[in-house]
Amino acid sequence: MSWPPLFELGDLTLTLPLAAAMAAGLLGARDWRAGIAWACLFALALGTVGAAKLAFLGWGTGVPAIDFKAPSGHAAGVSVVFPTLFYLLLRHAGARLRRAGAAAGIVLGAVAAGLLVFAGEHSPAEAWAGWLVGCGASLAAIRLAGPAPAARPSAGLVCALFAFAGVAWAMQRAQVGYWMIKVALALSGNARPFPWDSCS
């Protein structure tokens, strides 16, 4: 049986529905501070990676000396979503378990970044830049979440499930790579994007 590589956990078709579910679950439970902080920081991490990829596709930016085009979206996706997710799942547990959950997510992101390099999907600079972007946003979201409020699990769970299902359905029909190229060309005025063997 063939299993997908671990770094596929960072694919946008999974990380965006998970991120939406986390935000909707927090807001549905009226945990406004954590929900808004998470939504904003995830968008910042996603926007950072997306802007760097648009810049390369449109203008050929990057650092050729270290084979860097843009931070890896897969490495960023794993390292922004899973530390925060594990922390939130353990938020009502003790502080030691919460820290262990966040640390496990950070390690998972590091393993995914290493595997991206090993598989030849990204250069080390791109993979570790993505990991740093994701970890920075995740740790900031965890810090801003603060202590767990009074639980309203049923409302939060319903909102999370609807958000996950809706965004997952939309992502199955989205052509993110295609639209990134179209936007990059429209902004830069170039006829063709700069070549990128692995724009992930």
Long-range contacts (C-beta under 8 A, 24 or more apart in sequence): 5-115, 5-119, 6-108, 6-111, 6-112, 6-115, 7-74, 7-75, 7-78, 7-112, 7-113, 7-115, 7-116, 7-119, 7-121, 8-74, 9-74, 9-77, 9-78, 9-82, 9-108, 9-112, 10-72, 10-73, 10-74, 10-75, 10-76, 10-77, 10-78, 10-79, 10-81, 10-109, 10-112, 11-74, 11-77, 12-73, 12-77, 12-171, 12-176, 13-168, 13-171, 13-172, 14-77, 15-77, 15-78, 15-80, 15-81, 16-46, 16-167, 16-171, 17-163, 17-164, 17-165, 17-167, 17-168, 17-171, 18-81, 18-85, 18-164, 19-80, 19-81, 20-163, 20-164, 20-166, 20-167, 21-160, 21-161, 21-163, 21-164, 21-167, 22-81, 22-84, 22-85, 22-88, 22-160, 23-163, 24-156, 24-159, 24-160, 24-162, 24-163, 25-156, 25-157, 25-159, 25-160, 25-163, 26-88, 26-156, 27-159, 28-152, 28-155, 28-156, 28-157, 28-158, 28-159, 28-160, 29-149, 29-151, 29-152, 29-153, 29-155, 29-156, 29-159, 30-149, 30-152, 30-155, 31-145, 31-148, 31-149, 31-156, 33-144, 33-145, 33-146, 34-88, 34-141, 34-144, 34-145, 34-146, 37-140, 37-141, 37-144, 37-145, 38-84, 38-141, 38-145, 41-80, 41-137, 41-138, 41-140, 41-141, 41-144, 42-80, 42-81, 42-137, 42-141, 44-137, 45-76, 45-80, 45-133, 45-134, 45-136, 45-137, 45-138, 46-76, 46-80, 48-76, 48-133, 49-73, 49-76, 49-130, 49-133, 50-180, 53-180, 53-184, 53-199, 54-180, 54-183, 54-184, 54-187, 55-184, 56-194, 56-196, 57-180, 57-181, 57-184, 57-185, 57-193, 57-194, 57-196, 57-199, 58-184, 58-185, 58-187, 58-188, 58-190, 58-193, 58-194, 59-188, 59-194, 60-194, 63-125, 66-123, 66-125, 67-123, 67-125, 67-126, 68-123, 68-125, 68-126, 68-129, 69-126, 69-196, 70-126, 70-129, 71-126, 71-129, 71-130, 71-132, 71-133, 72-113, 72-116, 72-121, 72-122, 72-126, 72-127, 72-129, 72-130, 72-131, 72-200, 73-130, 73-200, 74-112, 74-116, 74-121, 74-122, 74-130, 74-200, 75-109, 75-112, 75-113, 75-116, 75-122, 75-126, 75-127, 75-128, 75-129, 75-130, 75-131, 75-134, 76-130, 76-131, 76-133, 76-134, 77-130, 77-134, 78-108, 78-109, 78-112, 78-113, 78-134, 79-105, 79-106, 79-108, 79-109, 79-110, 79-112, 79-113, 79-130, 79-131, 79-133, 79-134, 79-135, 79-138, 80-109, 80-133, 80-134, 80-135, 80-137, 80-138, 81-105, 81-134, 81-138, 82-108, 82-109, 82-138, 83-108, 83-109, 83-135, 83-138, 83-139, 83-142, 84-138, 84-141, 84-142, 87-142, 87-145, 88-145, 91-145, 91-148, 92-148, 92-151, 102-138, 102-139, 102-142, 105-138, 106-135, 106-138, 109-134, 109-135, 120-198, 121-198, 121-200, 122-198, 122-200
